[in-house]
């Protein structure tokens, strides 16, 4: 639970976009005429998807490697 709270805090402080949470806001901008679908794809979806993928893979790699690290030193 503490890890989730810390990661949520870091995402909020850094004002990083999350693909699922940010899609609502971005879709509203498209439907209300403040952005085009191309803006949604190029300025939100693509960079956010890349960032979320890299961040998620890195986080999982670190969390999965940590328990194995102590076994490798024996």
CHARMM internal coordinates of N, CA and C (Angstrom, degrees):
IC EDIT
DIST 1 N 1 CA 1.4485
DIST 1 CA 1 C 1.5410
ANGL 1 N 1 CA 1 C 110.35
DIST 1 C 2 N 1.3179
ANGL 1 CA 1 C 2 N 115.83
DIHE 1 N 1 CA 1 C 2 N -39.04
DIST 2 N 2 CA 1.4655
ANGL 1 C 2 N 2 CA 119.65
DIHE 1 CA 1 C 2 N 2 CA -179.49
DIST 2 CA 2 C 1.5261
ANGL 2 N 2 CA 2 C 111.32
DIHE 1 C 2 N 2 CA 2 C -64.26
DIST 2 C 3 N 1.3262
ANGL 2 CA 2 C 3 N 117.19
DIHE 2 N 2 CA 2 C 3 N -38.94
DIST 3 N 3 CA 1.4678
ANGL 2 C 3 N 3 CA 120.58
DIHE 2 CA 2 C 3 N 3 CA 179.00
DIST 3 CA 3 C 1.5233
ANGL 3 N 3 CA 3 C 110.63
DIHE 2 C 3 N 3 CA 3 C -62.66
DIST 3 C 4 N 1.3243
ANGL 3 CA 3 C 4 N 116.95
DIHE 3 N 3 CA 3 C 4 N -42.47
DIST 4 N 4 CA 1.4707
ANGL 3 C 4 N 4 CA 120.80
DIHE 3 CA 3 C 4 N 4 CA 178.48
DIST 4 CA 4 C 1.5163
ANGL 4 N 4 CA 4 C 110.75
DIHE 3 C 4 N 4 CA 4 C -62.65
DIST 4 C 5 N 1.3194
ANGL 4 CA 4 C 5 N 117.01
DIHE 4 N 4 CA 4 C 5 N -42.83
DIST 5 N 5 CA 1.4691
ANGL 4 C 5 N 5 CA 120.62
DIHE 4 CA 4 C 5 N 5 CA 179.45
DIST 5 CA 5 C 1.5223
ANGL 5 N 5 CA 5 C 111.51
DIHE 4 C 5 N 5 CA 5 C -64.24
DIST 5 C 6 N 1.3264
ANGL 5 CA 5 C 6 N 117.12
DIHE 5 N 5 CA 5 C 6 N -41.80
DIST 6 N 6 CA 1.4699
ANGL 5 C 6 N 6 CA 120.61
DIHE 5 CA 5 C 6 N 6 CA 179.45
DIST 6 CA 6 C 1.5199
ANGL 6 N 6 CA 6 C 110.77
DIHE 5 C 6 N 6 CA 6 C -65.75
DIST 6 C 7 N 1.3269
ANGL 6 CA 6 C 7 N 117.57
DIHE 6 N 6 CA 6 C 7 N -44.83
DIST 7 N 7 CA 1.4645
ANGL 6 C 7 N 7 CA 120.55
DIHE 6 CA 6 C 7 N 7 CA 179.98
DIST 7 CA 7 C 1.5190
ANGL 7 N 7 CA 7 C 111.57
DIHE 6 C 7 N 7 CA 7 C -64.74
DIST 7 C 8 N 1.3262
ANGL 7 CA 7 C 8 N 117.08
DIHE 7 N 7 CA 7 C 8 N -40.08
DIST 8 N 8 CA 1.4632
ANGL 7 C 8 N 8 CA 120.41
DIHE 7 CA 7 C 8 N 8 CA 177.13
DIST 8 CA 8 C 1.5191
ANGL 8 N 8 CA 8 C 110.46
DIHE 7 C 8 N 8 CA 8 C -62.46
DIST 8 C 9 N 1.3130
ANGL 8 CA 8 C 9 N 117.06
DIHE 8 N 8 CA 8 C 9 N -41.23
DIST 9 N 9 CA 1.4604
ANGL 8 C 9 N 9 CA 121.75
DIHE 8 CA 8 C 9 N 9 CA 178.51
DIST 9 CA 9 C 1.5318
ANGL 9 N 9 CA 9 C 111.08
DIHE 8 C 9 N 9 CA 9 C -62.59
DIST 9 C 10 N 1.3251
ANGL 9 CA 9 C 10 N 116.82
DIHE 9 N 9 CA 9 C 10 N -44.72
DIST 10 N 10 CA 1.4670
ANGL 9 C 10 N 10 CA 121.03
DIHE 9 CA 9 C 10 N 10 CA -179.67
DIST 10 CA 10 C 1.5289
ANGL 10 N 10 CA 10 C 110.66
DIHE 9 C 10 N 10 CA 10 C -63.43
DIST 10 C 11 N 1.3331
ANGL 10 CA 10 C 11 N 116.85
DIHE 10 N 10 CA 10 C 11 N -42.21
DIST 11 N 11 CA 1.4703
ANGL 10 C 11 N 11 CA 120.71
DIHE 10 CA 10 C 11 N 11 CA 178.97
DIST 11 CA 11 C 1.5258
ANGL 11 N 11 CA 11 C 109.95
DIHE 10 C 11 N 11 CA 11 C -63.46
DIST 11 C 12 N 1.3242
ANGL 11 CA 11 C 12 N 117.18
DIHE 11 N 11 CA 11 C 12 N -41.82
DIST 12 N 12 CA 1.4700
ANGL 11 C 12 N 12 CA 120.79
DIHE 11 CA 11 C 12 N 12 CA -179.55
DIST 12 CA 12 C 1.5288
ANGL 12 N 12 CA 12 C 111.53
DIHE 11 C 12 N 12 CA 12 C -67.75
DIST 12 C 13 N 1.3118
ANGL 12 CA 12 C 13 N 117.84
DIHE 12 N 12 CA 12 C 13 N -46.00
DIST 13 N 13 CA 1.4700
ANGL 12 C 13 N 13 CA 121.62
DIHE 12 CA 12 C 13 N 13 CA -179.13
DIST 13 CA 13 C 1.5225
ANGL 13 N 13 CA 13 C 110.69
DIHE 12 C 13 N 13 CA 13 C -64.31
DIST 13 C 14 N 1.3427
ANGL 13 CA 13 C 14 N 116.82
DIHE 13 N 13 CA 13 C 14 N -41.50
DIST 14 N 14 CA 1.4642
ANGL 13 C 14 N 14 CA 120.92
DIHE 13 CA 13 C 14 N 14 CA -179.74
DIST 14 CA 14 C 1.5183
ANGL 14 N 14 CA 14 C 113.49
DIHE 13 C 14 N 14 CA 14 C -77.74
DIST 14 C 15 N 1.3300
ANGL 14 CA 14 C 15 N 116.78
DIHE 14 N 14 CA 14 C 15 N -6.52
DIST 15 N 15 CA 1.4649
ANGL 14 C 15 N 15 CA 123.50
DIHE 14 CA 14 C 15 N 15 CA -177.68
DIST 15 CA 15 C 1.5252
ANGL 15 N 15 CA 15 C 111.13
DIHE 14 C 15 N 15 CA 15 C 53.81
DIST 15 C 16 N 1.3526
ANGL 15 CA 15 C 16 N 115.39
DIHE 15 N 15 CA 15 C 16 N 41.27
DIST 16 N 16 CA 1.4504
ANGL 15 C 16 N 16 CA 121.35
DIHE 15 CA 15 C 16 N 16 CA 176.82
DIST 16 CA 16 C 1.5202
ANGL 16 N 16 CA 16 C 109.05
DIHE 15 C 16 N 16 CA 16 C -79.75
DIST 16 C 17 N 1.3106
ANGL 16 CA 16 C 17 N 116.62
DIHE 16 N 16 CA 16 C 17 N 145.02
DIST 17 N 17 CA 1.4646
ANGL 16 C 17 N 17 CA 120.86
DIHE 16 CA 16 C 17 N 17 CA 178.70
DIST 17 CA 17 C 1.5154
ANGL 17 N 17 CA 17 C 110.11
DIHE 16 C 17 N 17 CA 17 C -84.73
DIST 17 C 18 N 1.3202
ANGL 17 CA 17 C 18 N 114.86
DIHE 17 N 17 CA 17 C 18 N 145.53
DIST 18 N 18 CA 1.4556
ANGL 17 C 18 N 18 CA 121.07
DIHE 17 CA 17 C 18 N 18 CA 173.02
DIST 18 CA 18 C 1.5143
ANGL 18 N 18 CA 18 C 106.83
DIHE 17 C 18 N 18 CA 18 C -114.79
DIST 18 C 19 N 1.3110
ANGL 18 CA 18 C 19 N 116.74
DIHE 18 N 18 CA 18 C 19 N 135.17
DIST 19 N 19 CA 1.4573
ANGL 18 C 19 N 19 CA 121.51
DIHE 18 CA 18 C 19 N 19 CA -173.45
DIST 19 CA 19 C 1.5274
ANGL 19 N 19 CA 19 C 112.22
DIHE 18 C 19 N 19 CA 19 C -56.82
DIST 19 C 20 N 1.3098
ANGL 19 CA 19 C 20 N 117.94
DIHE 19 N 19 CA 19 C 20 N -46.51
DIST 20 N 20 CA 1.4572
ANGL 19 C 20 N 20 CA 120.94
DIHE 19 CA 19 C 20 N 20 CA -176.41
DIST 20 CA 20 C 1.5288
ANGL 20 N 20 CA 20 C 110.82
DIHE 19 C 20 N 20 CA 20 C -74.03
DIST 20 C 21 N 1.3157
ANGL 20 CA 20 C 21 N 116.77
DIHE 20 N 20 CA 20 C 21 N -51.93
DIST 21 N 21 CA 1.4689
ANGL 20 C 21 N 21 CA 120.27
DIHE 20 CA 20 C 21 N 21 CA -176.34
DIST 21 CA 21 C 1.5297
ANGL 21 N 21 CA 21 C 111.88
DIHE 20 C 21 N 21 CA 21 C -67.08
DIST 21 C 22 N 1.3129
ANGL 21 CA 21 C 22 N 117.41
DIHE 21 N 21 CA 21 C 22 N -39.17
DIST 22 N 22 CA 1.4543
ANGL 21 C 22 N 22 CA 121.10
DIHE 21 CA 21 C 22 N 22 CA -177.43
DIST 22 CA 22 C 1.5196
ANGL 22 N 22 CA 22 C 114.43
DIHE 21 C 22 N 22 CA 22 C -76.98
DIST 22 C 23 N 1.3185
ANGL 22 CA 22 C 23 N 117.37
DIHE 22 N 22 CA 22 C 23 N -20.14
DIST 23 N 23 CA 1.4644
ANGL 22 C 23 N 23 CA 120.56
DIHE 22 CA 22 C 23 N 23 CA -178.87
DIST 23 CA 23 C 1.5181
ANGL 23 N 23 CA 23 C 112.38
DIHE 22 C 23 N 23 CA 23 C -63.21
DIST 23 C 24 N 1.3066
ANGL 23 CA 23 C 24 N 117.14
DIHE 23 N 23 CA 23 C 24 N -32.31
DIST 24 N 24 CA 1.4683
ANGL 23 C 24 N 24 CA 120.24
DIHE 23 CA 23 C 24 N 24 CA 179.09
DIST 24 CA 24 C 1.5219
ANGL 24 N 24 CA 24 C 109.61
DIHE 23 C 24 N 24 CA 24 C -63.55
DIST 24 C 25 N 1.3039
ANGL 24 CA 24 C 25 N 116.56
DIHE 24 N 24 CA 24 C 25 N -48.69
DIST 25 N 25 CA 1.4638
ANGL 24 C 25 N 25 CA 120.94
DIHE 24 CA 24 C 25 N 25 CA 179.86
DIST 25 CA 25 C 1.5296
ANGL 25 N 25 CA 25 C 111.58
DIHE 24 C 25 N 25 CA 25 C -64.68
DIST 25 C 26 N 1.3294
ANGL 25 CA 25 C 26 N 116.19
DIHE 25 N 25 CA 25 C 26 N -43.46
DIST 26 N 26 CA 1.4641
ANGL 25 C 26 N 26 CA 119.96
DIHE 25 CA 25 C 26 N 26 CA -179.70
DIST 26 CA 26 C 1.5294
ANGL 26 N 26 CA 26 C 111.38
DIHE 25 C 26 N 26 CA 26 C -66.85
DIST 26 C 27 N 1.3235
ANGL 26 CA 26 C 27 N 117.24
DIHE 26 N 26 CA 26 C 27 N -40.48
DIST 27 N 27 CA 1.4641
ANGL 26 C 27 N 27 CA 120.59
DIHE 26 CA 26 C 27 N 27 CA 178.01
DIST 27 CA 27 C 1.5262
ANGL 27 N 27 CA 27 C 110.80
DIHE 26 C 27 N 27 CA 27 C -65.08
DIST 27 C 28 N 1.3161
ANGL 27 CA 27 C 28 N 117.11
DIHE 27 N 27 CA 27 C 28 N -37.60
DIST 28 N 28 CA 1.4608
ANGL 27 C 28 N 28 CA 120.07
DIHE 27 CA 27 C 28 N 28 CA 176.88
DIST 28 CA 28 C 1.5303
ANGL 28 N 28 CA 28 C 110.62
DIHE 27 C 28 N 28 CA 28 C -61.93
DIST 28 C 29 N 1.3313
ANGL 28 CA 28 C 29 N 116.71
DIHE 28 N 28 CA 28 C 29 N -40.24
DIST 29 N 29 CA 1.4649
ANGL 28 C 29 N 29 CA 119.99
DIHE 28 CA 28 C 29 N 29 CA 178.49
DIST 29 CA 29 C 1.5203
ANGL 29 N 29 CA 29 C 110.98
DIHE 28 C 29 N 29 CA 29 C -62.77
DIST 29 C 30 N 1.3188
ANGL 29 CA 29 C 30 N 117.14
DIHE 29 N 29 CA 29 C 30 N -38.42
DIST 30 N 30 CA 1.4722
ANGL 29 C 30 N 30 CA 120.66
DIHE 29 CA 29 C 30 N 30 CA 178.59
DIST 30 CA 30 C 1.5242
ANGL 30 N 30 CA 30 C 110.09
DIHE 29 C 30 N 30 CA 30 C -68.33
DIST 30 C 31 N 1.3372
ANGL 30 CA 30 C 31 N 117.02
DIHE 30 N 30 CA 30 C 31 N -48.49
DIST 31 N 31 CA 1.4671
ANGL 30 C 31 N 31 CA 120.36
DIHE 30 CA 30 C 31 N 31 CA -176.78
DIST 31 CA 31 C 1.5307
ANGL 31 N 31 CA 31 C 112.99
DIHE 30 C 31 N 31 CA 31 C -67.84
DIST 31 C 32 N 1.3323
ANGL 31 CA 31 C 32 N 116.65
DIHE 31 N 31 CA 31 C 32 N -26.93
DIST 32 N 32 CA 1.4621
ANGL 31 C 32 N 32 CA 119.27
DIHE 31 CA 31 C 32 N 32 CA 178.96
DIST 32 CA 32 C 1.5338
ANGL 32 N 32 CA 32 C 112.31
DIHE 31 C 32 N 32 CA 32 C -88.69
DIST 32 C 33 N 1.3295
ANGL 32 CA 32 C 33 N 117.66
DIHE 32 N 32 CA 32 C 33 N -2.33
DIST 33 N 33 CA 1.4512
ANGL 32 C 33 N 33 CA 121.28
DIHE 32 CA 32 C 33 N 33 CA 176.15
DIST 33 CA 33 C 1.5171
ANGL 33 N 33 CA 33 C 115.03
DIHE 32 C 33 N 33 CA 33 C 87.85
DIST 33 C 34 N 1.3350
ANGL 33 CA 33 C 34 N 118.18
DIHE 33 N 33 CA 33 C 34 N 7.65
DIST 34 N 34 CA 1.4561
ANGL 33 C 34 N 34 CA 120.96
DIHE 33 CA 33 C 34 N 34 CA 179.37
DIST 34 CA 34 C 1.5273
ANGL 34 N 34 CA 34 C 112.85
DIHE 33 C 34 N 34 CA 34 C -86.09
DIST 34 C 35 N 1.3268
ANGL 34 CA 34 C 35 N 116.68
DIHE 34 N 34 CA 34 C 35 N -9.25
DIST 35 N 35 CA 1.4678
ANGL 34 C 35 N 35 CA 121.58
DIHE 34 CA 34 C 35 N 35 CA 178.02
DIST 35 CA 35 C 1.5208
ANGL 35 N 35 CA 35 C 107.92
DIHE 34 C 35 N 35 CA 35 C -149.66
DIST 35 C 36 N 1.3105
ANGL 35 CA 35 C 36 N 115.44
DIHE 35 N 35 CA 35 C 36 N 156.72
DIST 36 N 36 CA 1.4622
ANGL 35 C 36 N 36 CA 120.30
DIHE 35 CA 35 C 36 N 36 CA 177.01
DIST 36 CA 36 C 1.5328
ANGL 36 N 36 CA 36 C 109.15
DIHE 35 C 36 N 36 CA 36 C -95.27
DIST 36 C 37 N 1.3270
ANGL 36 CA 36 C 37 N 117.11
DIHE 36 N 36 CA 36 C 37 N 161.68
DIST 37 N 37 CA 1.4645
ANGL 36 C 37 N 37 CA 118.48
DIHE 36 CA 36 C 37 N 37 CA 174.94
DIST 37 CA 37 C 1.5361
ANGL 37 N 37 CA 37 C 112.70
DIHE 36 C 37 N 37 CA 37 C -58.57
DIST 37 C 38 N 1.3282
ANGL 37 CA 37 C 38 N 116.84
DIHE 37 N 37 CA 37 C 38 N -32.83
DIST 38 N 38 CA 1.4635
ANGL 37 C 38 N 38 CA 120.12
DIHE 37 CA 37 C 38 N 38 CA 176.82
DIST 38 CA 38 C 1.5322
ANGL 38 N 38 CA 38 C 110.79
DIHE 37 C 38 N 38 CA 38 C -66.39
DIST 38 C 39 N 1.3413
ANGL 38 CA 38 C 39 N 116.82
DIHE 38 N 38 CA 38 C 39 N -39.31
DIST 39 N 39 CA 1.4694
ANGL 38 C 39 N 39 CA 120.34
DIHE 38 CA 38 C 39 N 39 CA 174.23
DIST 39 CA 39 C 1.5170
ANGL 39 N 39 CA 39 C 110.40
DIHE 38 C 39 N 39 CA 39 C -58.82
DIST 39 C 40 N 1.3314
ANGL 39 CA 39 C 40 N 115.37
DIHE 39 N 39 CA 39 C 40 N -43.63
DIST 40 N 40 CA 1.4642
ANGL 39 C 40 N 40 CA 119.95
DIHE 39 CA 39 C 40 N 40 CA 179.41
DIST 40 CA 40 C 1.5258
ANGL 40 N 40 CA 40 C 110.77
DIHE 39 C 40 N 40 CA 40 C -58.54
DIST 40 C 41 N 1.3167
ANGL 40 CA 40 C 41 N 116.00
DIHE 40 N 40 CA 40 C 41 N -46.75
DIST 41 N 41 CA 1.4634
ANGL 40 C 41 N 41 CA 119.33
DIHE 40 CA 40 C 41 N 41 CA -177.21
DIST 41 CA 41 C 1.5323
ANGL 41 N 41 CA 41 C 112.93
DIHE 40 C 41 N 41 CA 41 C -70.13
DIST 41 C 42 N 1.3286
ANGL 41 CA 41 C 42 N 116.53
DIHE 41 N 41 CA 41 C 42 N -47.30
DIST 42 N 42 CA 1.4654
ANGL 41 C 42 N 42 CA 120.02
DIHE 41 CA 41 C 42 N 42 CA -172.98
DIST 42 CA 42 C 1.5236
ANGL 42 N 42 CA 42 C 114.23
DIHE 41 C 42 N 42 CA 42 C -84.26
DIST 42 C 43 N 1.3251
ANGL 42 CA 42 C 43 N 117.16
DIHE 42 N 42 CA 42 C 43 N -33.11
DIST 43 N 43 CA 1.4625
ANGL 42 C 43 N 43 CA 119.71
DIHE 42 CA 42 C 43 N 43 CA -175.53
DIST 43 CA 43 C 1.5199
ANGL 43 N 43 CA 43 C 113.11
DIHE 42 C 43 N 43 CA 43 C -98.06
DIST 43 C 44 N 1.3483
ANGL 43 CA 43 C 44 N 117.18
DIHE 43 N 43 CA 43 C 44 N -17.85
DIST 44 N 44 CA 1.4575
ANGL 43 C 44 N 44 CA 119.26
DIHE 43 CA 43 C 44 N 44 CA 179.38
DIST 44 CA 44 C 1.5266
ANGL 44 N 44 CA 44 C 112.72
DIHE 43 C 44 N 44 CA 44 C -121.20
DIST 44 C 45 N 1.3173
ANGL 44 CA 44 C 45 N 116.98
DIHE 44 N 44 CA 44 C 45 N -62.47
DIST 45 N 45 CA 1.4626
ANGL 44 C 45 N 45 CA 120.78
DIHE 44 CA 44 C 45 N 45 CA -169.03
DIST 45 CA 45 C 1.5301
ANGL 45 N 45 CA 45 C 113.06
DIHE 44 C 45 N 45 CA 45 C -62.52
DIST 45 C 46 N 1.3021
ANGL 45 CA 45 C 46 N 117.71
DIHE 45 N 45 CA 45 C 46 N -50.63
DIST 46 N 46 CA 1.4629
ANGL 45 C 46 N 46 CA 120.42
DIHE 45 CA 45 C 46 N 46 CA -176.63
DIST 46 CA 46 C 1.5343
ANGL 46 N 46 CA 46 C 112.91
DIHE 45 C 46 N 46 CA 46 C -64.26
DIST 46 C 47 N 1.3485
ANGL 46 CA 46 C 47 N 119.15
DIHE 46 N 46 CA 46 C 47 N -52.48
DIST 47 N 47 CA 1.4736
ANGL 46 C 47 N 47 CA 118.09
DIHE 46 CA 46 C 47 N 47 CA 178.89
DIST 47 CA 47 C 1.5278
ANGL 47 N 47 CA 47 C 112.84
DIHE 46 C 47 N 47 CA 47 C -63.46
DIST 47 C 48 N 1.3276
ANGL 47 CA 47 C 48 N 116.61
DIHE 47 N 47 CA 47 C 48 N -37.06
DIST 48 N 48 CA 1.4601
ANGL 47 C 48 N 48 CA 119.76
DIHE 47 CA 47 C 48 N 48 CA -179.38
DIST 48 CA 48 C 1.5147
ANGL 48 N 48 CA 48 C 111.04
DIHE 47 C 48 N 48 CA 48 C -68.81
DIST 48 C 49 N 1.3149
ANGL 48 CA 48 C 49 N 116.88
DIHE 48 N 48 CA 48 C 49 N -41.48
DIST 49 N 49 CA 1.4594
ANGL 48 C 49 N 49 CA 120.37
DIHE 48 CA 48 C 49 N 49 CA 178.44
DIST 49 CA 49 C 1.5237
ANGL 49 N 49 CA 49 C 110.90
DIHE 48 C 49 N 49 CA 49 C -62.53
DIST 49 C 50 N 1.3103
ANGL 49 CA 49 C 50 N 117.42
DIHE 49 N 49 CA 49 C 50 N -43.18
DIST 50 N 50 CA 1.4663
ANGL 49 C 50 N 50 CA 120.86
DIHE 49 CA 49 C 50 N 50 CA 178.52
DIST 50 CA 50 C 1.5300
ANGL 50 N 50 CA 50 C 110.61
DIHE 49 C 50 N 50 CA 50 C -63.47
DIST 50 C 51 N 1.3219
ANGL 50 CA 50 C 51 N 116.26
DIHE 50 N 50 CA 50 C 51 N -46.30
DIST 51 N 51 CA 1.4671
ANGL 50 C 51 N 51 CA 120.49
DIHE 50 CA 50 C 51 N 51 CA 179.68
DIST 51 CA 51 C 1.5108
ANGL 51 N 51 CA 51 C 112.84
DIHE 50 C 51 N 51 CA 51 C -64.07
DIST 51 C 52 N 1.3362
ANGL 51 CA 51 C 52 N 117.39
DIHE 51 N 51 CA 51 C 52 N -43.64
DIST 52 N 52 CA 1.4623
ANGL 51 C 52 N 52 CA 121.00
DIHE 51 CA 51 C 52 N 52 CA 178.47
DIST 52 CA 52 C 1.5172
ANGL 52 N 52 CA 52 C 111.48
DIHE 51 C 52 N 52 CA 52 C -65.23
DIST 52 C 53 N 1.3277
ANGL 52 CA 52 C 53 N 117.29
DIHE 52 N 52 CA 52 C 53 N -37.89
DIST 53 N 53 CA 1.4570
ANGL 52 C 53 N 53 CA 120.36
DIHE 52 CA 52 C 53 N 53 CA 179.14
DIST 53 CA 53 C 1.5232
ANGL 53 N 53 CA 53 C 111.05
DIHE 52 C 53 N 53 CA 53 C -66.63
DIST 53 C 54 N 1.3216
ANGL 53 CA 53 C 54 N 116.85
DIHE 53 N 53 CA 53 C 54 N -48.26
DIST 54 N 54 CA 1.4677
ANGL 53 C 54 N 54 CA 119.95
DIHE 53 CA 53 C 54 N 54 CA 179.17
DIST 54 CA 54 C 1.5276
ANGL 54 N 54 CA 54 C 111.64
DIHE 53 C 54 N 54 CA 54 C -63.65
DIST 54 C 55 N 1.3186
ANGL 54 CA 54 C 55 N 116.22
DIHE 54 N 54 CA 54 C 55 N -43.59
DIST 55 N 55 CA 1.4653
ANGL 54 C 55 N 55 CA 119.81
DIHE 54 CA 54 C 55 N 55 CA 179.37
DIST 55 CA 55 C 1.5145
ANGL 55 N 55 CA 55 C 112.07
DIHE 54 C 55 N 55 CA 55 C -66.21
DIST 55 C 56 N 1.3136
ANGL 55 CA 55 C 56 N 117.68
DIHE 55 N 55 CA 55 C 56 N -41.92
DIST 56 N 56 CA 1.4599
ANGL 55 C 56 N 56 CA 121.14
DIHE 55 CA 55 C 56 N 56 CA 179.71
DIST 56 CA 56 C 1.5101
ANGL 56 N 56 CA 56 C 112.45
DIHE 55 C 56 N 56 CA 56 C -66.14
DIST 56 C 57 N 1.3269
ANGL 56 CA 56 C 57 N 116.82
DIHE 56 N 56 CA 56 C 57 N -44.21
DIST 57 N 57 CA 1.4626
ANGL 56 C 57 N 57 CA 120.23
DIHE 56 CA 56 C 57 N 57 CA 178.71
DIST 57 CA 57 C 1.5260
ANGL 57 N 57 CA 57 C 110.10
DIHE 56 C 57 N 57 CA 57 C -64.43
DIST 57 C 58 N 1.3209
ANGL 57 CA 57 C 58 N 117.31
DIHE 57 N 57 CA 57 C 58 N -41.40
DIST 58 N 58 CA 1.4699
ANGL 57 C 58 N 58 CA 120.60
DIHE 57 CA 57 C 58 N 58 CA 178.75
DIST 58 CA 58 C 1.5201
ANGL 58 N 58 CA 58 C 111.13
DIHE 57 C 58 N 58 CA 58 C -63.21
DIST 58 C 59 N 1.3177
ANGL 58 CA 58 C 59 N 116.60
DIHE 58 N 58 CA 58 C 59 N -44.80
DIST 59 N 59 CA 1.4616
ANGL 58 C 59 N 59 CA 120.71
DIHE 58 CA 58 C 59 N 59 CA -179.81
DIST 59 CA 59 C 1.5251
ANGL 59 N 59 CA 59 C 110.90
DIHE 58 C 59 N 59 CA 59 C -62.40
DIST 59 C 60 N 1.3152
ANGL 59 CA 59 C 60 N 117.54
DIHE 59 N 59 CA 59 C 60 N -46.95
DIST 60 N 60 CA 1.4656
ANGL 59 C 60 N 60 CA 120.92
DIHE 59 CA 59 C 60 N 60 CA 179.70
DIST 60 CA 60 C 1.5239
ANGL 60 N 60 CA 60 C 110.37
DIHE 59 C 60 N 60 CA 60 C -63.69
DIST 60 C 61 N 1.3164
ANGL 60 CA 60 C 61 N 117.79
DIHE 60 N 60 CA 60 C 61 N -40.63
DIST 61 N 61 CA 1.4668
ANGL 60 C 61 N 61 CA 120.66
DIHE 60 CA 60 C 61 N 61 CA 178.89
DIST 61 CA 61 C 1.5252
ANGL 61 N 61 CA 61 C 111.03
DIHE 60 C 61 N 61 CA 61 C -62.01
DIST 61 C 62 N 1.3167
ANGL 61 CA 61 C 62 N 116.75
DIHE 61 N 61 CA 61 C 62 N -43.27
DIST 62 N 62 CA 1.4720
ANGL 61 C 62 N 62 CA 120.53
DIHE 61 CA 61 C 62 N 62 CA -179.92
DIST 62 CA 62 C 1.5261
ANGL 62 N 62 CA 62 C 110.49
DIHE 61 C 62 N 62 CA 62 C -66.76
DIST 62 C 63 N 1.3273
ANGL 62 CA 62 C 63 N 116.55
DIHE 62 N 62 CA 62 C 63 N -46.33
DIST 63 N 63 CA 1.4617
ANGL 62 C 63 N 63 CA 119.72
DIHE 62 CA 62 C 63 N 63 CA -178.00
DIST 63 CA 63 C 1.5304
ANGL 63 N 63 CA 63 C 112.09
DIHE 62 C 63 N 63 CA 63 C -67.50
DIST 63 C 64 N 1.3213
ANGL 63 CA 63 C 64 N 118.08
DIHE 63 N 63 CA 63 C 64 N -34.26
DIST 64 N 64 CA 1.4608
ANGL 63 C 64 N 64 CA 120.43
DIHE 63 CA 63 C 64 N 64 CA 178.69
DIST 64 CA 64 C 1.5226
ANGL 64 N 64 CA 64 C 112.14
DIHE 63 C 64 N 64 CA 64 C -78.90
DIST 64 C 65 N 1.3130
ANGL 64 CA 64 C 65 N 117.69
DIHE 64 N 64 CA 64 C 65 N -26.60
DIST 65 N 65 CA 1.4591
ANGL 64 C 65 N 65 CA 121.10
DIHE 64 CA 64 C 65 N 65 CA -179.26
DIST 65 CA 65 C 1.5327
ANGL 65 N 65 CA 65 C 111.16
DIHE 64 C 65 N 65 CA 65 C -79.92
DIST 65 C 66 N 1.3169
ANGL 65 CA 65 C 66 N 118.28
DIHE 65 N 65 CA 65 C 66 N -31.85
DIST 66 N 66 CA 1.4621
ANGL 65 C 66 N 66 CA 122.01
DIHE 65 CA 65 C 66 N 66 CA -175.13
DIST 66 CA 66 C 1.5253
ANGL 66 N 66 CA 66 C 112.97
DIHE 65 C 66 N 66 CA 66 C -56.69
DIST 66 C 67 N 1.3392
ANGL 66 CA 66 C 67 N 121.49
DIHE 66 N 66 CA 66 C 67 N -48.49
DIST 67 N 67 CA 1.4707
ANGL 66 C 67 N 67 CA 118.98
DIHE 66 CA 66 C 67 N 67 CA 179.46
DIST 67 CA 67 C 1.5354
ANGL 67 N 67 CA 67 C 113.05
DIHE 66 C 67 N 67 CA 67 C -67.00
DIST 67 C 68 N 1.3133
ANGL 67 CA 67 C 68 N 117.91
DIHE 67 N 67 CA 67 C 68 N -28.91
DIST 68 N 68 CA 1.4610
ANGL 67 C 68 N 68 CA 121.14
DIHE 67 CA 67 C 68 N 68 CA -179.08
DIST 68 CA 68 C 1.5140
ANGL 68 N 68 CA 68 C 112.58
DIHE 67 C 68 N 68 CA 68 C -78.48
DIST 68 C 69 N 1.3157
ANGL 68 CA 68 C 69 N 116.62
DIHE 68 N 68 CA 68 C 69 N -25.20
DIST 69 N 69 CA 1.4689
ANGL 68 C 69 N 69 CA 120.79
DIHE 68 CA 68 C 69 N 69 CA -177.95
DIST 69 CA 69 C 1.5224
ANGL 69 N 69 CA 69 C 111.33
DIHE 68 C 69 N 69 CA 69 C -59.90
DIST 69 C 70 N 1.3217
ANGL 69 CA 69 C 70 N 117.42
DIHE 69 N 69 CA 69 C 70 N -42.90
DIST 70 N 70 CA 1.4644
ANGL 69 C 70 N 70 CA 119.22
DIHE 69 CA 69 C 70 N 70 CA -178.80
DIST 70 CA 70 C 1.5307
ANGL 70 N 70 CA 70 C 111.39
DIHE 69 C 70 N 70 CA 70 C -68.47
DIST 70 C 71 N 1.3487
ANGL 70 CA 70 C 71 N 117.89
DIHE 70 N 70 CA 70 C 71 N -30.11
DIST 71 N 71 CA 1.4646
ANGL 70 C 71 N 71 CA 120.78
DIHE 70 CA 70 C 71 N 71 CA 176.83
DIST 71 CA 71 C 1.5175
ANGL 71 N 71 CA 71 C 111.62
DIHE 70 C 71 N 71 CA 71 C -70.86
DIST 71 C 72 N 1.3022
ANGL 71 CA 71 C 72 N 118.09
DIHE 71 N 71 CA 71 C 72 N -31.83
DIST 72 N 72 CA 1.4619
ANGL 71 C 72 N 72 CA 122.22
DIHE 71 CA 71 C 72 N 72 CA -176.94
DIST 72 CA 72 C 1.5260
ANGL 72 N 72 CA 72 C 111.83
DIHE 71 C 72 N 72 CA 72 C -72.99
DIST 72 C 73 N 1.3209
ANGL 72 CA 72 C 73 N 118.09
DIHE 72 N 72 CA 72 C 73 N -23.87
DIST 73 N 73 CA 1.4567
ANGL 72 C 73 N 73 CA 121.18
DIHE 72 CA 72 C 73 N 73 CA -176.81
DIST 73 CA 73 C 1.5189
ANGL 73 N 73 CA 73 C 113.01
DIHE 72 C 73 N 73 CA 73 C -82.05
DIST 73 C 74 N 1.3114
ANGL 73 CA 73 C 74 N 118.14
DIHE 73 N 73 CA 73 C 74 N -8.65
DIST 74 N 74 CA 1.4734
ANGL 73 C 74 N 74 CA 121.37
DIHE 73 CA 73 C 74 N 74 CA -176.97
DIST 74 CA 74 C 1.4866
ANGL 74 N 74 CA 74 C 111.73
DIHE 73 C 74 N 74 CA 74 C -75.64
END
COOR INIT
IC SEED 1 N 1 CA 1 C
IC BUILD
